[in-house]
Amino acid sequence: MCGYYYAVRKGFRPGVYPTWNELMQQIAGYHGADYKIFDSSEEAWKFVLSSPN
């Protein structure tokens, strides 16, 4: 079974999270949150560490 990686670039605590619930804790109520779901942790971390366009 393959899981997902939930990346938060802008939120209360930017980072990569293993569950949707943990992602939601970082973005719920955060105006302008920037997040995305990935299949690999490497891609998720690239997103977190990159600058928004």
C-alpha distance matrix in Angstrom:
0.0 3.8 6.5 10.1 13.3 16.3 19.5 23.0 25.9 28.6 28.3 29.5 27.4 25.9 22.7 18.9 17.2 13.8 14.4 16.4 19.0 19.7 20.1 22.5 24.6 25.3 26.4 27.8 31.5 31.4 33.6 32.3 28.7 26.7 22.9 20.0 16.3 14.6 11.5 13.0 15.1 17.9 18.5 18.3 20.9 23.0 23.2 24.2 26.8 28.3 31.2 31.0 32.9
3.8 0.0 3.8 6.9 10.0 13.2 16.1 19.8 22.5 25.3 25.3 26.8 24.7 22.8 19.6 15.9 14.6 11.6 12.6 14.5 17.5 17.8 17.7 20.4 22.6 22.9 23.8 25.6 29.2 28.8 30.7 29.2 25.7 23.4 19.6 16.7 12.9 10.9 7.8 9.4 11.6 14.4 14.7 14.6 17.4 19.3 19.5 20.6 23.2 24.6 27.5 27.3 29.2
6.5 3.8 0.0 3.8 6.9 9.8 13.0 16.5 19.4 22.1 21.8 23.2 21.1 19.5 16.4 12.7 11.0 8.0 8.9 10.9 13.9 14.1 14.0 16.7 18.8 19.1 20.1 21.9 25.6 25.2 27.3 26.0 22.4 20.4 16.6 14.0 10.3 9.0 6.9 8.5 10.0 13.3 13.5 12.4 15.2 17.6 17.3 18.0 20.9 22.4 25.2 24.9 27.1
10.1 6.9 3.8 0.0 3.8 6.4 9.6 13.0 15.9 18.5 18.5 20.3 18.4 16.5 13.7 10.0 8.9 6.9 7.7 9.0 12.4 12.3 11.4 14.2 16.6 16.4 17.1 19.2 22.7 22.0 23.9 22.4 18.8 16.7 12.9 10.2 6.6 5.7 5.0 7.0 8.2 11.5 10.9 9.4 12.5 14.8 14.0 14.8 17.9 19.2 21.8 21.3 23.5
13.3 10.0 6.9 3.8 0.0 3.8 6.2 9.8 12.6 15.4 15.6 17.2 15.0 12.9 10.0 6.3 6.0 5.5 7.4 8.8 11.9 10.7 9.4 12.9 14.7 13.9 14.9 17.5 20.8 19.7 21.7 20.1 16.4 14.2 10.6 8.5 5.7 5.1 6.1 6.4 5.9 9.3 8.8 6.4 9.2 11.8 11.0 11.3 14.4 16.0 18.6 18.5 21.0
16.3 13.2 9.8 6.4 3.8 0.0 3.8 6.7 10.0 12.2 12.1 14.0 12.3 10.4 8.3 5.5 5.0 6.2 6.8 6.8 9.7 8.5 6.2 9.5 11.6 10.5 11.2 13.9 17.1 15.9 17.9 16.5 12.8 10.9 7.3 6.1 4.7 6.4 9.0 9.6 8.7 11.5 10.4 7.0 9.6 12.1 10.3 9.9 13.5 15.0 17.0 16.4 19.1
19.5 16.1 13.0 9.6 6.2 3.8 0.0 3.8 6.4 9.2 9.9 12.2 10.4 7.6 5.8 4.4 6.3 9.0 10.1 10.0 12.3 10.3 7.5 10.7 12.3 10.0 10.5 13.9 16.6 14.6 16.3 14.5 10.9 8.5 5.4 5.4 6.1 7.4 10.6 10.3 8.7 10.5 9.1 5.4 7.1 9.3 7.1 6.2 9.9 11.4 13.3 13.0 16.0
23.0 19.8 16.5 13.0 9.8 6.7 3.8 0.0 3.8 5.6 6.2 8.8 7.5 4.9 5.3 6.3 8.0 11.4 11.9 11.1 12.5 10.3 7.2 9.6 10.6 7.5 7.8 11.5 13.6 11.2 13.0 11.3 7.7 6.0 4.4 6.8 8.9 11.0 14.3 14.1 12.2 13.5 12.1 8.5 9.1 10.9 8.2 6.1 9.6 11.0 12.0 11.4 14.8
25.9 22.5 19.4 15.9 12.6 10.0 6.4 3.8 0.0 3.8 6.5 9.5 8.5 5.2 6.7 8.8 11.4 14.8 15.6 14.9 16.2 13.9 10.9 12.9 13.6 10.1 9.9 13.6 14.9 11.8 12.7 10.3 7.6 5.4 5.7 8.3 11.2 12.8 16.2 15.6 13.7 14.0 12.3 9.4 9.1 9.7 6.8 4.4 7.2 8.0 8.4 8.0 11.7
28.6 25.3 22.1 18.5 15.4 12.2 9.2 5.6 3.8 0.0 3.8 7.2 7.6 5.8 8.9 11.4 13.2 16.8 17.0 15.7 16.3 14.2 11.2 12.2 12.5 8.8 7.9 11.4 11.9 8.4 9.2 7.3 5.0 4.8 6.9 10.5 13.6 15.8 19.4 19.1 17.2 17.8 16.1 13.1 12.8 13.5 10.5 8.1 10.3 10.8 10.0 9.0 12.4
28.3 25.3 21.8 18.5 15.6 12.1 9.9 6.2 6.5 3.8 0.0 3.8 5.4 5.6 8.9 11.3 12.2 15.7 15.4 14.0 13.9 11.7 9.2 9.6 9.2 5.5 5.1 8.5 9.1 6.0 8.3 7.9 5.2 6.8 8.1 11.7 14.4 17.0 20.4 20.2 18.1 19.4 18.1 14.6 14.5 16.0 13.2 10.5 13.0 14.2 13.7 12.7 16.1
29.5 26.8 23.2 20.3 17.2 14.0 12.2 8.8 9.5 7.2 3.8 0.0 3.8 6.5 9.6 12.3 12.7 16.2 15.9 15.0 13.9 11.4 10.0 10.2 8.3 5.0 6.5 8.9 9.3 6.9 10.0 10.8 8.6 10.6 11.5 14.9 17.0 19.5 22.6 22.2 19.7 21.2 20.5 16.9 16.3 18.4 16.1 12.9 15.0 16.8 16.5 16.0 19.5
27.4 24.7 21.1 18.4 15.0 12.3 10.4 7.5 8.5 7.6 5.4 3.8 0.0 3.8 6.4 9.4 10.2 13.9 14.5 14.4 13.7 10.5 9.5 11.0 9.1 5.9 8.5 11.5 12.7 10.4 13.3 13.3 10.5 11.3 11.3 14.2 15.9 17.7 20.5 19.6 16.8 18.2 18.0 14.5 13.4 15.8 14.2 10.7 12.6 15.1 15.6 15.8 19.5
25.9 22.8 19.5 16.5 12.9 10.4 7.6 4.9 5.2 5.8 5.6 6.5 3.8 0.0 3.8 7.2 9.3 13.1 14.2 14.2 14.5 11.4 9.5 11.8 11.1 7.6 9.3 12.9 14.3 11.6 13.8 12.8 9.7 9.2 9.0 11.6 13.4 14.9 17.9 16.8 14.0 15.0 14.5 11.1 10.0 12.1 10.4 6.9 9.0 11.4 12.3 12.8 16.5
22.7 19.6 16.4 13.7 10.0 8.3 5.8 5.3 6.7 8.9 8.9 9.6 6.4 3.8 0.0 3.8 6.6 10.2 12.1 12.9 13.8 10.5 9.1 12.2 11.9 9.1 11.2 14.8 16.9 14.6 16.9 15.7 12.3 11.1 9.5 11.0 11.8 12.6 15.0 13.6 10.5 11.9 12.0 8.5 7.3 10.4 9.4 6.2 8.6 11.6 13.5 14.3 18.0
18.9 15.9 12.7 10.0 6.3 5.5 4.4 6.3 8.8 11.4 11.3 12.3 9.4 7.2 3.8 0.0 3.8 6.9 9.3 10.7 12.2 9.3 8.1 11.8 12.2 10.3 12.3 15.5 18.3 16.5 18.9 17.5 13.9 12.2 9.5 9.7 9.4 9.7 11.7 10.4 7.6 9.9 10.1 6.5 6.7 10.1 9.4 7.5 10.4 13.1 15.5 16.0 19.3
17.2 14.6 11.0 8.9 6.0 5.0 6.3 8.0 11.4 13.2 12.2 12.7 10.2 9.3 6.6 3.8 0.0 3.8 5.8 7.7 8.9 6.1 6.0 9.7 10.2 9.4 11.7 14.3 17.5 16.5 19.3 18.5 14.7 13.6 10.7 10.7 9.6 10.5 12.1 11.6 9.3 12.5 12.8 9.3 10.2 13.7 12.7 11.0 14.1 16.6 18.8 18.9 22.1
13.8 11.6 8.0 6.9 5.5 6.2 9.0 11.4 14.8 16.8 15.7 16.2 13.9 13.1 10.2 6.9 3.8 0.0 3.8 7.1 8.8 7.2 8.0 11.3 12.1 12.4 14.4 16.5 20.0 19.4 22.2 21.5 17.7 16.5 13.2 12.4 10.1 10.5 11.0 10.9 9.5 13.2 13.7 10.8 12.4 15.8 15.1 14.1 17.1 19.5 22.0 21.9 24.9
14.4 12.6 8.9 7.7 7.4 6.8 10.1 11.9 15.6 17.0 15.4 15.9 14.5 14.2 12.1 9.3 5.8 3.8 0.0 3.8 5.4 5.4 6.4 8.8 10.2 11.4 12.9 14.2 17.9 18.1 20.9 20.5 16.8 16.2 12.9 12.3 10.2 11.7 12.5 13.5 12.6 16.2 16.1 13.1 15.1 18.2 16.9 15.9 19.3 21.4 23.4 22.7 25.6
16.4 14.5 10.9 9.0 8.8 6.8 10.0 11.1 14.9 15.7 14.0 15.0 14.4 14.2 12.9 10.7 7.7 7.1 3.8 0.0 3.8 5.5 5.0 6.2 8.8 10.1 10.7 11.5 15.3 15.7 18.2 18.0 14.5 14.2 11.1 10.8 9.2 11.8 13.4 15.0 14.6 17.9 17.0 13.9 16.2 18.9 16.8 16.1 19.7 21.3 22.8 21.5 24.2
19.0 17.5 13.9 12.4 11.9 9.7 12.3 12.5 16.2 16.3 13.9 13.9 13.7 14.5 13.8 12.2 8.9 8.8 5.4 3.8 0.0 3.8 5.4 5.1 6.4 9.0 10.1 10.1 13.8 14.9 17.9 18.5 15.1 15.7 13.2 13.7 12.8 15.4 17.0 18.2 17.2 20.6 20.0 16.6 18.5 21.4 19.3 17.9 21.5 23.3 24.5 23.4 26.3
19.7 17.8 14.1 12.3 10.7 8.5 10.3 10.3 13.9 14.2 11.7 11.4 10.5 11.4 10.5 9.3 6.1 7.2 5.4 5.5 3.8 0.0 3.8 5.4 5.2 6.8 9.1 10.2 13.7 13.9 17.2 17.6 14.1 14.5 12.1 13.1 12.5 14.7 16.5 17.0 15.3 18.5 18.3 14.7 15.9 19.0 17.3 15.3 18.6 20.9 22.2 21.6 24.8
20.1 17.7 14.0 11.4 9.4 6.2 7.5 7.2 10.9 11.2 9.2 10.0 9.5 9.5 9.1 8.1 6.0 8.0 6.4 5.0 5.4 3.8 0.0 3.8 5.4 5.4 6.6 8.5 12.0 11.7 14.5 14.4 10.7 10.8 8.4 9.6 9.7 12.4 14.9 15.6 14.2 17.0 16.1 12.5 14.0 16.7 14.4 12.7 16.3 18.0 19.2 18.2 21.2
22.5 20.4 16.7 14.2 12.9 9.5 10.7 9.6 12.9 12.2 9.6 10.2 11.0 11.8 12.2 11.8 9.7 11.3 8.8 6.2 5.1 5.4 3.8 0.0 3.8 5.3 5.2 5.4 9.2 9.9 12.9 13.5 10.3 11.5 9.9 11.6 12.1 15.3 17.9 19.1 17.9 20.7 19.5 15.9 17.5 19.9 17.2 15.6 19.2 20.6 21.1 19.6 22.5
24.6 22.6 18.8 16.6 14.7 11.6 12.3 10.6 13.6 12.5 9.2 8.3 9.1 11.1 11.9 12.2 10.2 12.1 10.2 8.8 6.4 5.2 5.4 3.8 0.0 3.8 5.8 5.9 8.9 9.6 13.2 14.5 11.5 13.2 12.1 14.3 15.0 17.9 20.4 20.9 19.1 21.9 21.2 17.4 18.3 21.0 18.6 16.3 19.5 21.4 21.9 20.9 24.0
25.3 22.9 19.1 16.4 13.9 10.5 10.0 7.5 10.1 8.8 5.5 5.0 5.9 7.6 9.1 10.3 9.4 12.4 11.4 10.1 9.0 6.8 5.4 5.3 3.8 0.0 3.8 6.2 8.6 7.7 11.2 11.9 8.7 10.3 9.7 12.4 13.8 16.6 19.5 19.6 17.6 19.8 19.0 15.2 15.7 18.1 15.7 13.1 16.1 17.9 18.3 17.4 20.7
26.4 23.8 20.1 17.1 14.9 11.2 10.5 7.8 9.9 7.9 5.1 6.5 8.5 9.3 11.2 12.3 11.7 14.4 12.9 10.7 10.1 9.1 6.6 5.2 5.8 3.8 0.0 3.8 6.1 5.1 8.1 8.8 5.8 8.1 8.1 11.2 13.3 16.5 19.8 20.5 18.9 20.9 19.4 15.9 16.8 18.6 15.6 13.6 16.8 17.8 17.6 16.0 18.9
27.8 25.6 21.9 19.2 17.5 13.9 13.9 11.5 13.6 11.4 8.5 8.9 11.5 12.9 14.8 15.5 14.3 16.5 14.2 11.5 10.1 10.2 8.5 5.4 5.9 6.2 3.8 0.0 3.8 5.5 8.4 10.3 8.3 11.1 11.3 14.0 15.7 19.3 22.3 23.4 22.1 24.4 22.8 19.3 20.4 22.3 19.2 17.4 20.6 21.5 21.2 19.2 21.8
31.5 29.2 25.6 22.7 20.8 17.1 16.6 13.6 14.9 11.9 9.1 9.3 12.7 14.3 16.9 18.3 17.5 20.0 17.9 15.3 13.8 13.7 12.0 9.2 8.9 8.6 6.1 3.8 0.0 3.8 6.2 9.2 8.6 12.1 13.4 16.5 18.8 22.3 25.5 26.5 25.0 27.0 25.3 21.8 22.7 24.3 21.1 19.1 21.9 22.6 21.6 19.5 21.9
31.4 28.8 25.2 22.0 19.7 15.9 14.6 11.2 11.8 8.4 6.0 6.9 10.4 11.6 14.6 16.5 16.5 19.4 18.1 15.7 14.9 13.9 11.7 9.9 9.6 7.7 5.1 5.5 3.8 0.0 3.8 6.3 5.6 9.4 11.3 14.8 17.5 20.8 24.3 24.9 23.2 24.8 23.1 19.7 20.1 21.4 18.2 16.1 18.7 19.2 18.0 16.1 18.7
33.6 30.7 27.3 23.9 21.7 17.9 16.3 13.0 12.7 9.2 8.3 10.0 13.3 13.8 16.9 18.9 19.3 22.2 20.9 18.2 17.9 17.2 14.5 12.9 13.2 11.2 8.1 8.4 6.2 3.8 0.0 3.8 5.7 9.3 12.1 15.5 18.7 22.0 25.6 26.4 25.0 26.2 24.0 21.0 21.6 22.2 18.8 17.1 19.4 19.2 17.4 15.0 16.9
32.3 29.2 26.0 22.4 20.1 16.5 14.5 11.3 10.3 7.3 7.9 10.8 13.3 12.8 15.7 17.5 18.5 21.5 20.5 18.0 18.5 17.6 14.4 13.5 14.5 11.9 8.8 10.3 9.2 6.3 3.8 0.0 3.8 6.4 9.8 13.1 16.6 19.7 23.4 24.1 23.0 23.7 21.3 18.6 19.2 19.4 15.8 14.7 16.8 16.1 14.2 11.4 13.2
28.7 25.7 22.4 18.8 16.4 12.8 10.9 7.7 7.6 5.0 5.2 8.6 10.5 9.7 12.3 13.9 14.7 17.7 16.8 14.5 15.1 14.1 10.7 10.3 11.5 8.7 5.8 8.3 8.6 5.6 5.7 3.8 0.0 3.8 6.5 10.1 13.4 16.5 20.2 20.8 19.5 20.6 18.4 15.4 16.2 16.8 13.3 11.9 14.7 14.5 13.5 11.1 13.6
26.7 23.4 20.4 16.7 14.2 10.9 8.5 6.0 5.4 4.8 6.8 10.6 11.3 9.2 11.1 12.2 13.6 16.5 16.2 14.2 15.7 14.5 10.8 11.5 13.2 10.3 8.1 11.1 12.1 9.4 9.3 6.4 3.8 0.0 3.8 7.2 10.8 13.5 17.3 17.8 16.8 17.5 15.0 12.3 13.3 13.5 9.9 9.2 12.0 11.5 10.8 8.4 11.0
22.9 19.6 16.6 12.9 10.6 7.3 5.4 4.4 5.7 6.9 8.1 11.5 11.3 9.0 9.5 9.5 10.7 13.2 12.9 11.1 13.2 12.1 8.4 9.9 12.1 9.7 8.1 11.3 13.4 11.3 12.1 9.8 6.5 3.8 0.0 3.8 7.1 10.0 13.7 14.5 13.7 14.9 12.5 9.5 11.3 12.1 8.6 8.3 11.8 11.9 12.4 10.5 13.1
20.0 16.7 14.0 10.2 8.5 6.1 5.4 6.8 8.3 10.5 11.7 14.9 14.2 11.6 11.0 9.7 10.7 12.4 12.3 10.8 13.7 13.1 9.6 11.6 14.3 12.4 11.2 14.0 16.5 14.8 15.5 13.1 10.1 7.2 3.8 0.0 3.8 6.6 10.4 11.7 11.7 13.0 10.2 7.8 10.7 11.3 8.1 9.2 12.7 12.5 13.7 12.1 14.1
16.3 12.9 10.3 6.6 5.7 4.7 6.1 8.9 11.2 13.6 14.4 17.0 15.9 13.4 11.8 9.4 9.6 10.1 10.2 9.2 12.8 12.5 9.7 12.1 15.0 13.8 13.3 15.7 18.8 17.5 18.7 16.6 13.4 10.8 7.1 3.8 0.0 3.8 7.1 9.1 9.8 11.9 9.5 7.3 10.9 12.1 9.8 11.0 14.5 14.9 16.7 15.5 17.4
14.6 10.9 9.0 5.7 5.1 6.4 7.4 11.0 12.8 15.8 17.0 19.5 17.7 14.9 12.6 9.7 10.5 10.5 11.7 11.8 15.4 14.7 12.4 15.3 17.9 16.6 16.5 19.3 22.3 20.8 22.0 19.7 16.5 13.5 10.0 6.6 3.8 0.0 3.8 5.6 7.2 8.9 6.6 5.7 9.5 10.5 9.3 11.2 14.1 14.5 17.1 16.5 18.3
11.5 7.8 6.9 5.0 6.1 9.0 10.6 14.3 16.2 19.4 20.4 22.6 20.5 17.9 15.0 11.7 12.1 11.0 12.5 13.4 17.0 16.5 14.9 17.9 20.4 19.5 19.8 22.3 25.5 24.3 25.6 23.4 20.2 17.3 13.7 10.4 7.1 3.8 0.0 3.8 7.0 8.9 7.7 7.9 11.3 12.4 12.2 14.2 16.7 17.3 20.2 19.9 21.6
13.0 9.4 8.5 7.0 6.4 9.6 10.3 14.1 15.6 19.1 20.2 22.2 19.6 16.8 13.6 10.4 11.6 10.9 13.5 15.0 18.2 17.0 15.6 19.1 20.9 19.6 20.5 23.4 26.5 24.9 26.4 24.1 20.8 17.8 14.5 11.7 9.1 5.6 3.8 0.0 3.8 5.4 5.5 6.4 8.8 10.2 11.0 12.7 14.6 15.7 19.0 19.5 21.5
15.1 11.6 10.0 8.2 5.9 8.7 8.7 12.2 13.7 17.2 18.1 19.7 16.8 14.0 10.5 7.6 9.3 9.5 12.6 14.6 17.2 15.3 14.2 17.9 19.1 17.6 18.9 22.1 25.0 23.2 25.0 23.0 19.5 16.8 13.7 11.7 9.8 7.2 7.0 3.8 0.0 3.8 5.5 4.9 6.1 8.6 9.8 10.4 12.2 14.1 17.5 18.4 20.9
17.9 14.4 13.3 11.5 9.3 11.5 10.5 13.5 14.0 17.8 19.4 21.2 18.2 15.0 11.9 9.9 12.5 13.2 16.2 17.9 20.6 18.5 17.0 20.7 21.9 19.8 20.9 24.4 27.0 24.8 26.2 23.7 20.6 17.5 14.9 13.0 11.9 8.9 8.9 5.4 3.8 0.0 3.8 5.4 5.3 6.3 8.8 10.0 10.7 12.3 15.9 17.4 19.6
18.5 14.7 13.5 10.9 8.8 10.4 9.1 12.1 12.3 16.1 18.1 20.5 18.0 14.5 12.0 10.1 12.8 13.7 16.1 17.0 20.0 18.3 16.1 19.5 21.2 19.0 19.4 22.8 25.3 23.1 24.0 21.3 18.4 15.0 12.5 10.2 9.5 6.6 7.7 5.5 5.5 3.8 0.0 3.8 5.5 5.0 6.3 8.8 10.0 10.6 13.9 14.7 16.6
18.3 14.6 12.4 9.4 6.4 7.0 5.4 8.5 9.4 13.1 14.6 16.9 14.5 11.1 8.5 6.5 9.3 10.8 13.1 13.9 16.6 14.7 12.5 15.9 17.4 15.2 15.9 19.3 21.8 19.7 21.0 18.6 15.4 12.3 9.5 7.8 7.3 5.7 7.9 6.4 4.9 5.4 3.8 0.0 3.8 5.5 5.2 6.4 8.8 10.1 13.1 13.7 16.2
20.9 17.4 15.2 12.5 9.2 9.6 7.1 9.1 9.1 12.8 14.5 16.3 13.4 10.0 7.3 6.7 10.2 12.4 15.1 16.2 18.5 15.9 14.0 17.5 18.3 15.7 16.8 20.4 22.7 20.1 21.6 19.2 16.2 13.3 11.3 10.7 10.9 9.5 11.3 8.8 6.1 5.3 5.5 3.8 0.0 3.8 5.3 4.9 6.1 8.4 11.8 13.3 16.2
23.0 19.3 17.6 14.8 11.8 12.1 9.3 10.9 9.7 13.5 16.0 18.4 15.8 12.1 10.4 10.1 13.7 15.8 18.2 18.9 21.4 19.0 16.7 19.9 21.0 18.1 18.6 22.3 24.3 21.4 22.2 19.4 16.8 13.5 12.1 11.3 12.1 10.5 12.4 10.2 8.6 6.3 5.0 5.5 3.8 0.0 3.8 5.5 5.3 6.0 9.7 11.4 13.7
23.2 19.5 17.3 14.0 11.0 10.3 7.1 8.2 6.8 10.5 13.2 16.1 14.2 10.4 9.4 9.4 12.7 15.1 16.9 16.8 19.3 17.3 14.4 17.2 18.6 15.7 15.6 19.2 21.1 18.2 18.8 15.8 13.3 9.9 8.6 8.1 9.8 9.3 12.2 11.0 9.8 8.8 6.3 5.2 5.3 3.8 0.0 3.8 5.5 5.3 8.1 8.7 11.2
24.2 20.6 18.0 14.8 11.3 9.9 6.2 6.1 4.4 8.1 10.5 12.9 10.7 6.9 6.2 7.5 11.0 14.1 15.9 16.1 17.9 15.3 12.7 15.6 16.3 13.1 13.6 17.4 19.1 16.1 17.1 14.7 11.9 9.2 8.3 9.2 11.0 11.2 14.2 12.7 10.4 10.0 8.8 6.4 4.9 5.5 3.8 0.0 3.8 5.7 8.1 9.2 12.5
26.8 23.2 20.9 17.9 14.4 13.5 9.9 9.6 7.2 10.3 13.0 15.0 12.6 9.0 8.6 10.4 14.1 17.1 19.3 19.7 21.5 18.6 16.3 19.2 19.5 16.1 16.8 20.6 21.9 18.7 19.4 16.8 14.7 12.0 11.8 12.7 14.5 14.1 16.7 14.6 12.2 10.7 10.0 8.8 6.1 5.3 5.5 3.8 0.0 3.8 6.7 9.3 12.5
28.3 24.6 22.4 19.2 16.0 15.0 11.4 11.0 8.0 10.8 14.2 16.8 15.1 11.4 11.6 13.1 16.6 19.5 21.4 21.3 23.3 20.9 18.0 20.6 21.4 17.9 17.8 21.5 22.6 19.2 19.2 16.1 14.5 11.5 11.9 12.5 14.9 14.5 17.3 15.7 14.1 12.3 10.6 10.1 8.4 6.0 5.3 5.7 3.8 0.0 3.8 6.5 9.0
31.2 27.5 25.2 21.8 18.6 17.0 13.3 12.0 8.4 10.0 13.7 16.5 15.6 12.3 13.5 15.5 18.8 22.0 23.4 22.8 24.5 22.2 19.2 21.1 21.9 18.3 17.6 21.2 21.6 18.0 17.4 14.2 13.5 10.8 12.4 13.7 16.7 17.1 20.2 19.0 17.5 15.9 13.9 13.1 11.8 9.7 8.1 8.1 6.7 3.8 0.0 3.8 6.4
31.0 27.3 24.9 21.3 18.5 16.4 13.0 11.4 8.0 9.0 12.7 16.0 15.8 12.8 14.3 16.0 18.9 21.9 22.7 21.5 23.4 21.6 18.2 19.6 20.9 17.4 16.0 19.2 19.5 16.1 15.0 11.4 11.1 8.4 10.5 12.1 15.5 16.5 19.9 19.5 18.4 17.4 14.7 13.7 13.3 11.4 8.7 9.2 9.3 6.5 3.8 0.0 3.8
32.9 29.2 27.1 23.5 21.0 19.1 16.0 14.8 11.7 12.4 16.1 19.5 19.5 16.5 18.0 19.3 22.1 24.9 25.6 24.2 26.3 24.8 21.2 22.5 24.0 20.7 18.9 21.8 21.9 18.7 16.9 13.2 13.6 11.0 13.1 14.1 17.4 18.3 21.6 21.5 20.9 19.6 16.6 16.2 16.2 13.7 11.2 12.5 12.5 9.0 6.4 3.8 0.0
